[in-house]
Amino acid sequence: MKPSKNLKQPGALFEKMDQLETLELNGEMISFLPELLFFNHSIQNLCLTEASLADLWAYTAFVDDVKIEKLYLKEIEIEKDCRIFEMLFYGGRLSADYLFLQYEKAPDAEELAFLMDLFGAKQLHLNGEQQKLYVD
C-alpha cells in the first residue's frame, strides 16, 4: 500500500484498504480486527503477533462470520477463560482454513485443539511443521 498523497481525503485510504489481501496487526491493535474485516472482504492472509486472544473481542464482536484462508498467530497468549465463548455466540465468527502458529514455547495439545476448534481450522502448523491432533 502506498501512502496517500492527499491527507485531506481519508476515503482514499479506505479505498486502498479494500484491495488488501494480507494484513498484520500486533499488540492491542488486534482489537480493531472485527471492524477491519467488516469493511474489507478481500483479506485472505492475517497475521496477529504479540497479543492475547482476548484482545480480539476487547471492544466489539465480529458482526458477521468471516472466513479467511490463512491465519498466522505469533506468540499469542491463549486464555481459555476469557470472553471468547460469550463473544462467539453473540456475533459472527472468524474462521481460517489454515492455522500457522509460531511460539518459542509450544502450547500443549489441549491448547492446540482449542485453537483449531475456535477458528475452525482444517490444518495446523506449529513452527513450520504440520501437526496431527487426535482429540478424544
N, C-alpha and C positions, 0 to 999 in steps of 0.2 A: 504494500500500500504506500503510495507516495503522499507526502504532505500536501495539504490543501493550500493553494496559492492565495485564496481569498478567505481569510478567517472570519469575515462578516457573514459568510454563508455556511452555517453549520450543517445545512442539509446536504451539502456536497460530501461531507464526511460520512453521513449515513448512507448515501448512495454507494460510496466505495465499500462500506462495510457490508452491504448487501451482496457483494461479489466475493467475499472471503470464503475460502474453503477450510482454512486452518486457523485456529485461534489458540493462543496460550495465555493463561491467566495464572498469577501467583499470589500467595498470601491471601489477605482479606478481599482481594479483587474478585475472587471466585464467587462472592456473594452477588455479583451483578450478572452471573451467568443466566439465570432464568429470563431476565429481560433481554439480554443479548440474543439468546436463541429464539425468543418470541419474535423479534424483529428481523432476524436473519435466518432464512431457511436453507441457505446453501452450505453452511458449515458441516463438514463431514469428519474432520480431524480436530480433536480437542485435547489440549494438554493442560493439566492442572498440577501446580507444583507448590510445595512447602505451605500447606494449609491443612485444614481439617474438613472432614466430610460435613460436619455441622454447618460450616460456612456456606455451603451450597444453599441451605434453606434459612440463612440468617435473617433475611429481610422479607422474602416473598417465596411463594411456591411456584413451581412450573405451572403455567396456565393450561397448556395442552401437553399431550405426550410428544416428546421429541426423540427422534431416533437418529443417531449418527453412526458412522462406520467404525471409527477408531477412537478410543478414549485412553489417554495416557495419564497415569497418576504417578507423580514422582514425590516420594517422601510425604504422602498424605496421611494425616493422623486419622485412625479409624476408631470412631466412638460408636459402639453399638447401642448405647443407651441415650442417644440424643433425640432430637425431634424428627429424625429421619422417617420413622414409621408413621408418625402423625401426618407429616407432610406428603408422604407417598399417596395417602388416600384422600388428601384434601384437594390436591390439584392434579397436575399432569405428572408424567414420569420421564426421566432421562434414561434412555437405553442405548446400548452400543453393541455392535456385533463382536468387536474385538476389544479386549481389555488388556492394556500393557501396563505393568507395574514395575517401578524401579525403586528399590529400597536397599539401604545398607544392611539393615537387619530385617530379614524376610518375615512377613506376617505368618502366623500359624495357619494350619489347614482350615480351621473354623473361620478365621477372618477372610481367607481367600474365597471360601464358599459363600460367605456373607456378601462379599463384593460382587461375585458373579451373579448372585440372586438379585441383589439390589439394582444392578444395571442391566440385567437380562442378557448377559454376555454369552456368546456361543463358544468363544475361545479365550483362554487366559494365558498370558505370557508374563513370566516373572524374571526380571533382569536378563531379558533377551531369549529365554528358553520357554518353549511351550510347556504348560503344566497340564497334568491329567488329575482331575479331582474325583474322588469317589465319595459320595455322600450316602450315609446310612439312612 
